[in-house]
Amino acid sequence: MDIVLATRNKKKIEEMKMIMREVISEADINILIPDDFPQCREVEEDGNTFEENAVKKALYISECTGLPAIADDSGLEVDALNGAPGVFSARFAGAGADDMANSEKLLMEMKDVPRERRSARFVCCIALAVKGTVLTFFGRVEGRIGTEMRGKKGFGYDPLFYPEGHDRTFAEMSDDEKNALSHRGKALRGLQRYIGAKKQF
């Protein structure tokens, strides 16, 4: 069965493929990406929630390719910032901002916030679109924001995020450690349970 990951974010594609290979047999699916389909345009993420963005991307890519599509929308919610950056996580420092700029802005916004008020969570919504029908699966991981970037692995805000009960950031963990805890891993395991029960898309 062919399935398209509805994202052009290379780091996200790599992580999603890694997790999907852990939870879904490679014999069951062949993973494709939008770059395999030049006719498919970029989808504007203008929704107010992670779910709205994920559903929009999955539906468009499924309609464009004629194949089942999986879309992810995810981000960081910081309590001291009233839930920001939220759906604007990838462009917190402005349109076209990279991971470093976004992380630096977050550190600046929280420079006077004490440890006990630095709680945050990563949230992920995975949308599966098949023939116009969409199902969504959610994952979240609670934690806190550090005061400096630590670790070289992962991407996004991983060097600042300490998952609850751990003294290392996501960026200091191995891929296996992070995927076992992460919001994206939890959401994709929900998808895997659905696929396992249905035996097909």
C-alpha positions as CSV (number, residue, x, y, z in Angstrom):
1,M,0.0,0.0,0.0
2,D,1.4,3.4,-1.0
3,I,0.9,6.3,1.4
4,V,2.1,9.9,1.1
5,L,3.5,11.9,4.0
6,A,2.0,15.4,3.5
7,T,5.0,17.5,4.5
8,R,8.1,18.9,2.8
9,N,10.0,19.4,6.0
10,K,13.0,17.1,5.6
11,K,13.7,16.7,9.3
12,K,10.0,15.9,10.0
13,I,9.9,13.4,7.1
14,E,13.0,11.6,8.5
15,E,11.5,11.4,12.0
16,M,8.1,10.3,10.8
17,K,9.6,7.6,8.6
18,M,11.7,6.4,11.4
19,I,8.7,6.2,13.8
20,M,6.5,4.6,11.2
21,R,9.0,1.9,10.5
22,E,9.0,1.1,14.2
23,V,5.2,0.9,14.5
24,I,4.1,-0.3,11.1
25,S,5.6,-3.1,9.1
26,E,7.6,-2.0,6.1
27,A,6.0,-4.8,4.2
28,D,2.6,-3.2,4.7
29,I,3.3,0.3,3.3
30,N,5.5,2.2,0.8
31,I,6.1,5.7,2.1
32,L,6.1,8.5,-0.5
33,I,6.5,12.3,-0.1
34,P,5.0,15.3,-2.0
35,D,8.3,15.8,-3.9
36,D,7.3,12.5,-5.7
37,F,4.3,14.4,-7.1
38,P,5.4,17.7,-8.8
39,Q,1.8,18.6,-9.5
40,C,1.0,19.0,-5.8
41,R,1.5,22.6,-4.5
42,E,2.5,23.8,-1.1
43,V,-0.4,23.9,1.4
44,E,-0.8,27.1,3.5
45,E,-1.1,26.3,7.2
46,D,-3.7,28.9,8.1
47,G,-5.8,27.0,10.5
48,N,-6.4,28.0,14.1
49,T,-5.6,24.6,15.6
50,F,-3.1,21.8,14.9
51,E,-6.1,19.6,13.8
52,E,-7.3,22.1,11.2
53,N,-3.9,22.4,9.6
54,A,-3.3,18.6,9.6
55,V,-6.7,17.8,8.1
56,K,-6.2,20.5,5.4
57,K,-2.8,19.1,4.4
58,A,-3.9,15.5,4.4
59,L,-7.0,16.1,2.4
60,Y,-5.3,18.1,-0.2
61,I,-2.4,15.7,-0.7
62,S,-4.7,12.7,-0.8
63,E,-6.9,14.4,-3.5
64,C,-3.9,15.6,-5.5
65,T,-2.2,12.1,-5.5
66,G,-5.2,9.9,-5.4
67,L,-3.5,8.0,-2.5
68,P,-4.0,7.8,1.3
69,A,-2.1,10.7,2.9
70,I,-0.8,11.3,6.4
71,A,-0.3,14.9,7.6
72,D,1.2,16.1,10.8
73,D,0.8,19.5,12.5
74,S,2.5,19.9,15.8
75,G,4.1,22.6,18.0
76,L,5.0,23.8,21.4
77,E,2.6,25.3,23.9
78,V,4.2,27.3,26.7
79,D,2.1,28.1,29.7
80,A,3.9,31.3,30.7
81,L,3.2,32.6,27.1
82,N,-0.5,31.7,27.2
83,G,0.0,28.7,24.9
84,A,2.3,30.4,22.4
85,P,3.9,29.7,20.0
86,G,1.3,27.0,19.4
87,V,0.3,26.8,15.7
88,F,2.9,29.4,14.9
89,S,5.8,27.3,16.3
90,A,7.6,27.0,13.0
91,R,7.4,30.8,12.3
92,F,7.5,32.2,15.9
93,A,10.4,34.5,14.9
94,G,8.7,35.5,11.7
95,A,8.1,34.0,8.2
96,G,11.0,32.0,7.0
97,A,12.6,31.8,10.5
98,D,14.8,28.8,11.2
99,D,15.0,26.6,14.3
100,M,17.8,28.7,15.8
101,A,15.9,32.0,15.4
102,N,12.7,30.5,16.9
103,S,14.5,29.0,19.9
104,E,16.4,32.3,20.5
105,K,13.1,34.2,20.5
106,L,11.6,31.7,22.9
107,L,14.6,32.1,25.3
108,M,14.3,35.9,25.1
109,E,10.5,35.8,25.8
110,M,11.2,33.6,28.9
111,K,14.4,35.2,30.2
112,D,12.7,36.4,33.4
113,V,10.4,33.3,33.9
114,P,11.4,31.2,37.0
115,R,11.8,27.4,36.7
116,E,8.5,26.7,38.4
117,R,6.6,28.6,35.7
118,R,8.4,27.2,32.7
119,S,6.0,24.3,32.1
120,A,5.2,23.5,28.4
121,R,4.1,20.7,26.2
122,F,4.6,19.4,22.7
123,V,1.3,18.6,20.9
124,C,0.9,16.7,17.6
125,C,-2.1,15.9,15.5
126,I,-1.8,13.3,12.8
127,A,-4.5,13.3,10.1
128,L,-5.1,10.3,7.8
129,A,-7.1,11.1,4.7
130,V,-8.4,8.3,2.5
131,K,-10.9,9.0,-0.3
132,G,-12.2,12.2,1.3
133,T,-12.6,10.7,4.8
134,V,-10.3,12.0,7.5
135,L,-9.4,10.5,10.9
136,T,-7.2,12.3,13.5
137,F,-4.9,11.0,16.2
138,F,-3.3,13.1,18.9
139,G,-0.2,12.9,21.1
140,R,1.2,15.2,23.7
141,V,4.2,15.2,26.1
142,E,4.4,17.5,29.1
143,G,7.7,19.1,30.2
144,R,9.5,22.4,30.7
145,I,11.6,24.9,28.9
146,G,15.2,25.2,29.8
147,T,17.3,28.3,30.1
148,E,19.8,27.4,27.4
149,M,20.0,25.2,24.4
150,R,21.4,21.8,25.1
151,G,22.1,18.8,22.7
152,K,22.7,18.5,19.0
153,K,20.0,16.0,17.9
154,G,16.4,16.5,16.9
155,F,15.1,19.8,15.5
156,G,12.8,22.7,16.3
157,Y,12.7,23.4,20.0
158,D,14.2,20.0,21.0
159,P,17.3,21.6,22.6
160,L,15.1,23.6,25.0
161,F,12.5,21.0,25.9
162,Y,12.9,18.7,29.0
163,P,10.2,16.0,29.0
164,E,8.6,15.5,32.3
165,G,10.7,13.3,34.6
166,H,13.9,13.7,32.6
167,D,17.0,15.8,33.1
168,R,18.0,15.8,29.4
169,T,16.4,17.7,26.5
170,F,15.0,15.9,23.5
171,A,18.1,17.0,21.6
172,E,20.3,15.2,24.1
173,M,18.4,11.9,23.7
174,S,18.9,9.1,21.2
175,D,16.3,8.8,18.4
176,D,14.9,5.7,20.1
177,E,14.6,7.5,23.5
178,K,12.9,10.5,22.0
179,N,10.5,8.6,19.8
180,A,9.4,6.5,22.8
181,L,8.3,9.7,24.6
182,S,7.5,12.2,21.9
183,H,4.1,13.7,20.9
184,R,4.7,12.5,17.3
185,G,5.5,9.0,18.4
186,K,2.3,8.8,20.5
187,A,0.1,10.1,17.7
188,L,1.6,7.7,15.2
189,R,1.2,4.8,17.5
190,G,-2.5,5.7,17.7
191,L,-2.6,5.6,13.9
192,Q,-0.8,2.2,14.0
193,R,-3.4,0.8,16.3
194,Y,-6.1,1.9,13.9
195,I,-4.4,0.4,10.9
196,G,-3.7,-2.8,12.9
197,A,-7.4,-3.1,13.7
198,K,-8.6,-2.3,10.2
199,K,-5.8,-4.3,8.4
200,Q,-5.9,-1.7,5.7
201,F,-6.4,2.0,5.0
